[in-house]
Amino acid sequence: MNLRYKRLWLGLGLLVLLTPLGIILPEKFGAAGAWGEWSASQLKVKWGHVPSQLEKLEGVWKALFPDYKMPGMAKSWQTKLAYLLAGLLGAGVVVILCLGLGRWLTIPEEQEKRDAS
């Protein structure tokens, strides 16, 4: 594995390890949830109105772990752990999909040489 990919994996790992900051920092500073993760009702309070298409589409997607919570994990330290686990799971799914698509879409070198000649 070359240096560029090692740096990429290191950066991704660092970002996953920093995911608990998304739950810790709002607690410390009394902030609301993450930016952009608002429901239609929260947008109505913030903006005074909700785009009609957003209101229609709100119930289409149901999250696997709503609010990053997992069943049976209710204590404060458990919710932080669940948040980290959700981040790891999400990053893992994205990495697996990208690697799978990369392999599927890549032309093997032998075939590329054959086609070129």
C-alpha positions in Angstrom: 0.0 0.0 0.0 1.5 3.3 -1.0 1.9 6.4 1.2 -1.1 8.2 -0.3 -3.5 5.4 0.7 -1.9 5.1 4.1 -2.6 8.8 4.7 -6.2 8.4 3.4 -6.8 5.5 5.9 -5.2 7.4 8.7 -7.3 10.4 8.0 -10.5 8.4 7.9 -9.6 6.6 11.1 -8.9 10.0 12.8 -12.3 11.3 11.6 -14.0 8.3 13.0 -12.2 8.7 16.3 -13.3 12.3 16.5 -17.0 11.5 16.0 -17.8 11.6 19.7 -17.1 15.4 19.5 -20.4 15.7 17.7 -22.2 14.7 20.9 -19.8 16.0 23.5 -19.3 19.6 22.3 -23.0 20.4 22.0 -23.5 19.1 25.6 -20.6 21.2 26.9 -21.7 24.4 25.1 -25.5 24.0 25.4 -25.9 23.9 21.7 -28.7 22.2 19.8 -28.1 19.1 17.6 -25.9 18.9 14.6 -26.2 21.5 11.8 -28.6 20.4 9.1 -30.2 17.5 11.0 -33.4 19.3 11.6 -36.9 17.9 11.4 -39.7 19.7 9.5 -41.1 20.9 12.9 -37.7 22.3 13.9 -37.3 24.1 10.6 -40.7 25.6 11.1 -39.5 27.1 14.4 -36.1 28.3 12.9 -37.4 29.6 9.6 -41.1 30.2 10.2 -42.0 27.9 7.3 -41.1 24.5 5.8 -40.6 23.8 2.1 -43.6 21.8 0.9 -41.5 19.1 -0.8 -39.4 18.6 2.4 -42.6 18.2 4.4 -43.8 15.5 2.0 -40.5 13.6 2.0 -39.9 13.7 5.7 -41.3 10.3 6.5 -39.7 8.5 3.5 -36.4 7.6 5.1 -36.3 5.8 8.5 -32.8 5.8 10.1 -31.4 2.5 11.2 -30.3 4.2 14.5 -32.5 7.3 14.9 -30.6 10.0 16.8 -27.6 7.7 16.8 -29.2 5.7 19.7 -29.1 2.0 20.0 -31.6 -0.2 21.9 -30.6 -0.8 25.5 -28.0 2.0 25.6 -29.6 4.7 27.7 -26.9 5.9 30.1 -24.8 8.9 29.2 -21.6 6.9 28.5 -23.6 4.4 26.5 -25.1 7.0 24.2 -21.6 8.3 23.5 -20.5 4.8 22.7 -23.6 4.3 20.5 -22.8 7.5 18.7 -19.2 6.3 18.0 -20.5 2.8 16.9 -22.9 4.4 14.5 -20.1 6.5 13.1 -17.9 3.3 12.7 -20.7 1.4 11.1 -21.5 4.2 8.7 -17.9 4.7 7.7 -17.5 1.0 7.3 -20.4 0.7 5.0 -19.1 3.6 2.9 -15.6 2.1 2.7 -17.0 -1.3 1.7 -19.2 0.2 -0.9 -16.4 2.3 -2.4 -14.0 -0.6 -2.4 -16.6 -2.9 -4.0 -17.5 -0.4 -6.7 -13.8 0.3 -7.3 -13.1 -3.4 -7.9 -16.2 -3.9 -10.0 -15.5 -0.9 -12.2 -11.8 -1.4 -12.6 -10.5 -3.1 -15.7 -7.9 -5.8 -15.0 -4.4 -4.9 -16.4 -4.2 -8.0 -18.6 -7.5 -7.2 -20.2 -6.5 -3.6 -20.7 -3.3 -4.6 -22.5 -5.2 -7.2 -24.6 -7.8 -4.6 -25.7 -5.1 -2.0 -26.5 -3.2 -4.3 -28.9 
